[in-house]
Amino acid sequence: MSIIAVALFTATFVSCGPSAEEKAKMDERAKVISDSIANAISASMNAATTETPADTTAAPTATTAPAEEAHH
């Protein structure tokens, strides 16, 4: 009897899961989230390509040079 009870108990948990309707809702939600992330990345990439990068090779200006010397 206990073997049958364990088998029924196991079958109950295995058969439980999201229904087809719940799976469809989860898939739709995942698609909306995925599209939202893709749009955010695309917008970020477009913004990054339109901005001008800062010139990091420029010589230090007169206002920064004395401050650097003061620390030595």
A tleap script that builds the chain and sets N, CA, C and O, in Angstrom:
source leaprc.protein.ff14SB
mol = sequence {
  NMET SER ILE ILE ALA VAL ALA LEU PHE THR
  ALA THR PHE VAL SER CYS GLY PRO SER ALA
  GLU GLU LYS ALA LYS MET ASP GLU ARG ALA
  LYS VAL ILE SER ASP SER ILE ALA ASN ALA
  ILE SER ALA SER MET ASN ALA ALA THR THR
  GLU THR PRO ALA ASP THR THR ALA ALA PRO
  THR ALA THR THR ALA PRO ALA GLU GLU ALA
  HIE CHIE
}
set mol.1.N position { 0.820 -1.194 0.000 }
set mol.1.CA position { 0.000 0.000 0.000 }
set mol.1.C position { 0.864 1.258 0.000 }
set mol.1.O position { 0.551 2.232 -0.686 }
set mol.2.N position { 1.947 1.237 0.767 }
set mol.2.CA position { 2.766 2.436 0.845 }
set mol.2.C position { 3.448 2.729 -0.494 }
set mol.2.O position { 3.684 3.889 -0.830 }
set mol.3.N position { 3.761 1.686 -1.253 }
set mol.3.CA position { 4.366 1.892 -2.574 }
set mol.3.C position { 3.365 2.569 -3.497 }
set mol.3.O position { 3.738 3.448 -4.275 }
set mol.4.N position { 2.130 2.183 -3.425 }
set mol.4.CA position { 1.089 2.799 -4.250 }
set mol.4.C position { 0.877 4.251 -3.827 }
set mol.4.O position { 0.700 5.125 -4.676 }
set mol.5.N position { 0.894 4.508 -2.534 }
set mol.5.CA position { 0.709 5.872 -2.036 }
set mol.5.C position { 1.857 6.768 -2.511 }
set mol.5.O position { 1.623 7.901 -2.931 }
set mol.6.N position { 3.088 6.268 -2.447 }
set mol.6.CA position { 4.242 7.042 -2.906 }
set mol.6.C position { 4.135 7.284 -4.410 }
set mol.6.O position { 4.439 8.382 -4.875 }
set mol.7.N position { 3.717 6.299 -5.164 }
set mol.7.CA position { 3.570 6.436 -6.613 }
set mol.7.C position { 2.508 7.483 -6.948 }
set mol.7.O position { 2.721 8.304 -7.841 }
set mol.8.N position { 1.382 7.471 -6.260 }
set mol.8.CA position { 0.335 8.459 -6.496 }
set mol.8.C position { 0.807 9.862 -6.104 }
set mol.8.O position { 0.529 10.838 -6.801 }
set mol.9.N position { 1.519 9.948 -4.984 }
set mol.9.CA position { 2.032 11.230 -4.517 }
set mol.9.C position { 3.022 11.808 -5.536 }
set mol.9.O position { 2.975 12.998 -5.847 }
set mol.10.N position { 3.904 10.971 -6.044 }
set mol.10.CA position { 4.890 11.392 -7.048 }
set mol.10.C position { 4.203 11.788 -8.347 }
set mol.10.O position { 4.564 12.798 -8.952 }
set mol.11.N position { 3.232 11.018 -8.780 }
set mol.11.CA position { 2.511 11.327 -10.015 }
set mol.11.C position { 1.770 12.654 -9.908 }
set mol.11.O position { 1.658 13.389 -10.889 }
set mol.12.N position { 1.268 12.956 -8.722 }
set mol.12.CA position { 0.558 14.215 -8.507 }
set mol.12.C position { 1.500 15.398 -8.702 }
set mol.12.O position { 1.135 16.375 -9.356 }
set mol.13.N position { 2.701 15.324 -8.147 }
set mol.13.CA position { 3.645 16.431 -8.283 }
set mol.13.C position { 4.203 16.540 -9.694 }
set mol.13.O position { 4.438 17.648 -10.176 }
set mol.14.N position { 4.415 15.438 -10.353 }
set mol.14.CA position { 4.938 15.459 -11.713 }
set mol.14.C position { 3.910 16.032 -12.671 }
set mol.14.O position { 4.272 16.767 -13.589 }
set mol.15.N position { 2.668 15.721 -12.484 }
set mol.15.CA position { 1.635 16.183 -13.413 }
set mol.15.C position { 1.262 17.639 -13.184 }
set mol.15.O position { 0.690 18.275 -14.069 }
set mol.16.N position { 1.578 18.177 -12.004 }
set mol.16.CA position { 1.274 19.571 -11.735 }
set mol.16.C position { 2.297 20.454 -12.434 }
set mol.16.O position { 3.492 20.159 -12.447 }
set mol.17.N position { 1.820 21.503 -12.995 }
set mol.17.CA position { 2.691 22.449 -13.682 }
set mol.17.C position { 1.820 23.501 -14.325 }
set mol.17.O position { 0.595 23.439 -14.222 }
set mol.18.N position { 2.420 24.450 -14.975 }
set mol.18.CA position { 1.619 25.491 -15.598 }
set mol.18.C position { 0.766 24.932 -16.741 }
set mol.18.O position { 1.192 24.060 -17.498 }
set mol.19.N position { -0.424 25.455 -16.830 }
set mol.19.CA position { -1.309 25.028 -17.909 }
set mol.19.C position { -0.851 25.670 -19.216 }
set mol.19.O position { 0.039 26.521 -19.220 }
set mol.20.N position { -1.456 25.262 -20.306 }
set mol.20.CA position { -1.096 25.811 -21.611 }
set mol.20.C position { -1.347 27.318 -21.643 }
set mol.20.O position { -0.575 28.070 -22.238 }
set mol.21.N position { -2.424 27.751 -21.002 }
set mol.21.CA position { -2.743 29.188 -20.948 }
set mol.21.C position { -1.681 29.951 -20.160 }
set mol.21.O position { -1.255 31.033 -20.564 }
set mol.22.N position { -1.253 29.372 -19.024 }
set mol.22.CA position { -0.219 30.016 -18.217 }
set mol.22.C position { 1.113 30.051 -18.961 }
set mol.22.O position { 1.845 31.037 -18.877 }
set mol.23.N position { 1.432 28.971 -19.693 }
set mol.23.CA position { 2.662 28.943 -20.484 }
set mol.23.C position { 2.629 30.009 -21.574 }
set mol.23.O position { 3.641 30.661 -21.831 }
set mol.24.N position { 1.484 30.192 -22.214 }
set mol.24.CA position { 1.358 31.208 -23.261 }
set mol.24.C position { 1.552 32.609 -22.676 }
set mol.24.O position { 2.198 33.460 -23.289 }
set mol.25.N position { 0.985 32.842 -21.479 }
set mol.25.CA position { 1.161 34.141 -20.825 }
set mol.25.C position { 2.630 34.372 -20.473 }
set mol.25.O position { 3.147 35.473 -20.660 }
set mol.26.N position { 3.299 33.341 -19.967 }
set mol.26.CA position { 4.712 33.473 -19.620 }
set mol.26.C position { 5.556 33.752 -20.862 }
set mol.26.O position { 6.468 34.578 -20.824 }
set mol.27.N position { 5.250 33.060 -21.967 }
set mol.27.CA position { 5.983 33.287 -23.208 }
set mol.27.C position { 5.769 34.708 -23.721 }
set mol.27.O position { 6.714 35.351 -24.178 }
set mol.28.N position { 4.541 35.199 -23.650 }
set mol.28.CA position { 4.227 36.559 -24.110 }
set mol.28.C position { 4.954 37.585 -23.237 }
set mol.28.O position { 5.508 38.558 -23.748 }
set mol.29.N position { 4.950 37.368 -21.937 }
set mol.29.CA position { 5.644 38.291 -21.028 }
set mol.29.C position { 7.151 38.282 -21.298 }
set mol.29.O position { 7.789 39.335 -21.301 }
set mol.30.N position { 7.713 37.107 -21.522 }
set mol.30.CA position { 9.137 37.003 -21.823 }
set mol.30.C position { 9.468 37.738 -23.116 }
set mol.30.O position { 10.517 38.376 -23.207 }
set mol.31.N position { 8.595 37.661 -24.117 }
set mol.31.CA position { 8.823 38.349 -25.384 }
set mol.31.C position { 8.767 39.864 -25.186 }
set mol.31.O position { 9.584 40.590 -25.753 }
set mol.32.N position { 7.817 40.343 -24.393 }
set mol.32.CA position { 7.707 41.783 -24.131 }
set mol.32.C position { 8.965 42.283 -23.420 }
set mol.32.O position { 9.504 43.334 -23.769 }
set mol.33.N position { 9.426 41.534 -22.428 }
set mol.33.CA position { 10.626 41.932 -21.692 }
set mol.33.C position { 11.844 41.896 -22.603 }
set mol.33.O position { 12.671 42.807 -22.570 }
set mol.34.N position { 11.958 40.859 -23.411 }
set mol.34.CA position { 13.077 40.742 -24.340 }
set mol.34.C position { 13.089 41.897 -25.338 }
set mol.34.O position { 14.144 42.469 -25.615 }
set mol.35.N position { 11.924 42.239 -25.875 }
set mol.35.CA position { 11.834 43.362 -26.813 }
set mol.35.C position { 12.191 44.674 -26.129 }
set mol.35.O position { 12.842 45.530 -26.730 }
set mol.36.N position { 11.776 44.838 -24.891 }
set mol.36.CA position { 12.080 46.049 -24.145 }
set mol.36.C position { 13.589 46.193 -23.926 }
set mol.36.O position { 14.145 47.279 -24.088 }
set mol.37.N position { 14.231 45.110 -23.565 }
set mol.37.CA position { 15.677 45.126 -23.367 }
set mol.37.C position { 16.385 45.422 -24.685 }
set mol.37.O position { 17.330 46.211 -24.714 }
set mol.38.N position { 15.942 44.802 -25.768 }
set mol.38.CA position { 16.551 45.032 -27.076 }
set mol.38.C position { 16.397 46.489 -27.491 }
set mol.38.O position { 17.330 47.073 -28.043 }
set mol.39.N position { 15.242 47.082 -27.236 }
set mol.39.CA position { 15.027 48.490 -27.579 }
set mol.39.C position { 15.927 49.401 -26.749 }
set mol.39.O position { 16.468 50.375 -27.272 }
set mol.40.N position { 16.093 49.097 -25.474 }
set mol.40.CA position { 16.950 49.906 -24.616 }
set mol.40.C position { 18.406 49.821 -25.062 }
set mol.40.O position { 19.107 50.833 -25.078 }
set mol.41.N position { 18.865 48.631 -25.422 }
set mol.41.CA position { 20.237 48.461 -25.894 }
set mol.41.C position { 20.427 49.193 -27.213 }
set mol.41.O position { 21.444 49.856 -27.418 }
set mol.42.N position { 19.465 49.077 -28.097 }
set mol.42.CA position { 19.553 49.753 -29.389 }
set mol.42.C position { 19.607 51.263 -29.214 }
set mol.42.O position { 20.398 51.933 -29.877 }
set mol.43.N position { 18.784 51.803 -28.337 }
set mol.43.CA position { 18.779 53.243 -28.091 }
set mol.43.C position { 20.102 53.678 -27.488 }
set mol.43.O position { 20.621 54.738 -27.837 }
set mol.44.N position { 20.651 52.881 -26.593 }
set mol.44.CA position { 21.930 53.198 -25.975 }
set mol.44.C position { 23.053 53.178 -27.004 }
set mol.44.O position { 23.923 54.049 -26.996 }
set mol.45.N position { 23.034 52.200 -27.874 }
set mol.45.CA position { 24.052 52.109 -28.917 }
set mol.45.C position { 23.950 53.288 -29.885 }
set mol.45.O position { 24.967 53.845 -30.297 }
set mol.46.N position { 22.733 53.666 -30.244 }
set mol.46.CA position { 22.542 54.806 -31.138 }
set mol.46.C position { 23.021 56.098 -30.478 }
set mol.46.O position { 23.641 56.932 -31.139 }
set mol.47.N position { 22.748 56.271 -29.209 }
set mol.47.CA position { 23.190 57.467 -28.495 }
set mol.47.C position { 24.710 57.498 -28.396 }
set mol.47.O position { 25.316 58.565 -28.501 }
set mol.48.N position { 25.329 56.342 -28.195 }
set mol.48.CA position { 26.783 56.285 -28.069 }
set mol.48.C position { 27.473 56.614 -29.386 }
set mol.48.O position { 28.557 57.198 -29.384 }
set mol.49.N position { 26.867 56.252 -30.497 }
set mol.49.CA position { 27.501 56.522 -31.790 }
set mol.49.C position { 27.292 57.959 -32.237 }
set mol.49.O position { 28.054 58.453 -33.069 }
set mol.50.N position { 26.289 58.642 -31.715 }
set mol.50.CA position { 26.052 60.026 -32.119 }
set mol.50.C position { 26.784 61.024 -31.249 }
set mol.50.O position { 26.954 62.171 -31.661 }
set mol.51.N position { 27.226 60.636 -30.058 }
set mol.51.CA position { 27.966 61.538 -29.180 }
set mol.51.C position { 29.404 61.640 -29.662 }
set mol.51.O position { 29.954 60.679 -30.199 }
set mol.52.N position { 30.016 62.815 -29.467 }
set mol.52.CA position { 31.413 62.978 -29.815 }
set mol.52.C position { 32.255 62.581 -28.613 }
set mol.52.O position { 31.980 63.015 -27.494 }
set mol.53.N position { 33.263 61.772 -28.829 }
set mol.53.CA position { 34.088 61.353 -27.690 }
set mol.53.C position { 34.953 62.501 -27.191 }
set mol.53.O position { 35.332 63.390 -27.954 }
set mol.54.N position { 35.255 62.467 -25.918 }
set mol.54.CA position { 36.099 63.488 -25.316 }
set mol.54.C position { 37.531 63.291 -25.803 }
set mol.54.O position { 37.982 62.159 -25.978 }
set mol.55.N position { 38.239 64.387 -26.020 }
set mol.55.CA position { 39.620 64.327 -26.471 }
set mol.55.C position { 40.513 64.098 -25.255 }
set mol.55.O position { 40.760 65.021 -24.479 }
set mol.56.N position { 40.990 62.880 -25.091 }
set mol.56.CA position { 41.810 62.547 -23.930 }
set mol.56.C position { 43.288 62.775 -24.192 }
set mol.56.O position { 44.100 62.641 -23.277 }
set mol.57.N position { 43.661 63.123 -25.438 }
set mol.57.CA position { 45.072 63.330 -25.762 }
set mol.57.C position { 45.470 64.791 -25.661 }
set mol.57.O position { 46.627 65.125 -25.917 }
set mol.58.N position { 44.558 65.660 -25.300 }
set mol.58.CA position { 44.848 67.091 -25.226 }
set mol.58.C position { 45.804 67.377 -24.077 }
set mol.58.O position { 45.799 66.680 -23.062 }
set mol.59.N position { 46.620 68.406 -24.248 }
set mol.59.CA position { 47.569 68.806 -23.214 }
set mol.59.C position { 46.814 69.395 -22.027 }
set mol.59.O position { 45.729 69.950 -22.200 }
set mol.60.N position { 47.375 69.280 -20.826 }
set mol.60.CA position { 46.705 69.861 -19.654 }
set mol.60.C position { 46.602 71.373 -19.789 }
set mol.60.O position { 47.493 72.029 -20.329 }
set mol.61.N position { 45.523 71.895 -19.300 }
set mol.61.CA position { 45.302 73.333 -19.388 }
set mol.61.C position { 46.047 74.039 -18.270 }
set mol.61.O position { 46.539 73.403 -17.338 }
set mol.62.N position { 46.125 75.335 -18.368 }
set mol.62.CA position { 46.844 76.135 -17.376 }
set mol.62.C position { 46.186 76.048 -16.006 }
set mol.62.O position { 46.864 76.215 -14.992 }
set mol.63.N position { 44.887 75.792 -15.950 }
set mol.63.CA position { 44.197 75.731 -14.660 }
set mol.63.C position { 44.484 74.434 -13.931 }
set mol.63.O position { 44.381 74.395 -12.705 }
set mol.64.N position { 44.840 73.375 -14.634 }
set mol.64.CA position { 45.102 72.104 -13.957 }
set mol.64.C position { 46.560 71.946 -13.588 }
set mol.64.O position { 46.869 71.226 -12.638 }
set mol.65.N position { 47.471 72.590 -14.304 }
set mol.65.CA position { 48.906 72.406 -14.057 }
set mol.65.C position { 49.319 72.899 -12.663 }
set mol.65.O position { 50.012 72.147 -11.977 }
set mol.66.N position { 48.959 74.082 -12.191 }
set mol.66.CA position { 49.375 74.507 -10.852 }
set mol.66.C position { 48.822 73.603 -9.750 }
set mol.66.O position { 49.500 73.382 -8.747 }
set mol.67.N position { 47.635 73.089 -9.910 }
set mol.67.CA position { 47.070 72.235 -8.897 }
set mol.67.C position { 47.859 70.946 -8.777 }
set mol.67.O position { 48.018 70.418 -7.676 }
set mol.68.N position { 48.355 70.433 -9.888 }
set mol.68.CA position { 49.159 69.222 -9.854 }
set mol.68.C position { 50.510 69.487 -9.184 }
set mol.68.O position { 51.015 68.626 -8.464 }
set mol.69.N position { 51.097 70.655 -9.408 }
set mol.69.CA position { 52.375 70.972 -8.807 }
set mol.69.C position { 52.262 71.180 -7.304 }
set mol.69.O position { 53.214 70.912 -6.571 }
set mol.70.N position { 51.135 71.645 -6.844 }
set mol.70.CA position { 50.944 71.921 -5.419 }
set mol.70.C position { 50.986 70.657 -4.586 }
set mol.70.O position { 51.311 70.713 -3.400 }
set mol.71.N position { 50.666 69.525 -5.174 }
set mol.71.CA position { 50.644 68.266 -4.432 }
set mol.71.C position { 52.011 67.636 -4.271 }
set mol.71.O position { 52.158 66.696 -3.489 }
set mol.72.N position { 53.021 68.120 -4.984 }
set mol.72.CA position { 54.356 67.510 -4.934 }
set mol.72.C position { 55.156 68.028 -3.824 }
set mol.72.O position { 56.302 67.616 -3.644 }
savepdb mol mol.pdb
quit
